[in-house]
């Protein structure tokens, strides 16, 4: 028996008040269809390190994780964009 679920990215983003983007990986991690940046991020993720956090600037940070199919093959790369609130507070307190 196989079960499936629909991931409504827009609904999750609205409920969590985050900016989410789903990058599909239809031809695998290293497909030429993927940008070099996405390939590098996707291939850096593993079961031991399933999440990658990448500061963009002093205000924003991206978080990434792989979504896998039933055979544990990479299906999509989920990207989350958040404000760096704690970092900004620490900077303000250190001045």
N, C-alpha and C positions, 0 to 999 in steps of 0.2 A: 504494500500500500504506500502511495506517495502523497504527501500533502504539500501544498504550496501556499504562499502568502504573497500578497501584493504590498509592495513598499511604496507608500505614498509620500515621496520626499517633501512635497509642498506642505502636506499636513504636519509631518514631523517637524519641519522647519518652523512652521507657525506656532505649534505647541511649545517648542523649546526656545523660541525666539532666537534662532540661529540662522545663519545663511548656509544652506547645504547645497552641494552640487554632486550629482551622480555622473561619473565618467564611465561609460560602458567600455568594456574590453572584449569585444566580440571575437577578436582574432588572437587573444592571448596578451601577455604582458609586454612582449617585445615586438609587437606588430608595428610595421611602419606607419600604420594609421594613427598610432598614438604619438603625441608630442614627445620629444626627448625628455622634457621635464617630467611628464607623467610616467614615462617608462622608468626613469631613475627612481622616482618615488615608489612606484609599484614593486619594482624588483628589490628595493631595500626592505620591504616588509616581509615578515616571516611569522611562523607560529610562535617563535620565541619573542619576537618584537612586532606585534600585530598593529601597533599604532606609531605614527610618526608625527611629531609636532615641529612646525617650521615657522619661526618668526618672520614676518614680512617686513615690518617696520616697528616703530615704538607704539603704534596704536593697534595693529592687527597681527593675528597669528592664525595659521592654517593647521588643521589636524587632518590626518589621512588614515584610512583603514581599508583593507580589501574585503569585499563581499565575495563569498565563494558559492559555487553551485553544489549540487548534491554529491558530486564526485570530488569535492574539495579543490576544484579548479577555479582560478580567478575569474570572476564574472564582471565585477565593476569596482571602481575605486571611489569611495565615498570621501568627499572633501567637506570639511566644516570650517567656517570662518568665524572667528570671535574677536571681540575687542580684548586687549590686554589690560584689563582693569587692575588686576593685582600688581602687575609690573608698573603701571602708571602710578598707583598708590605708593609703591615702594620708592620710586624715583622722587615723588613729591615729599615723602617723609625723610629722605636722605639729604635734602637740600637745606 
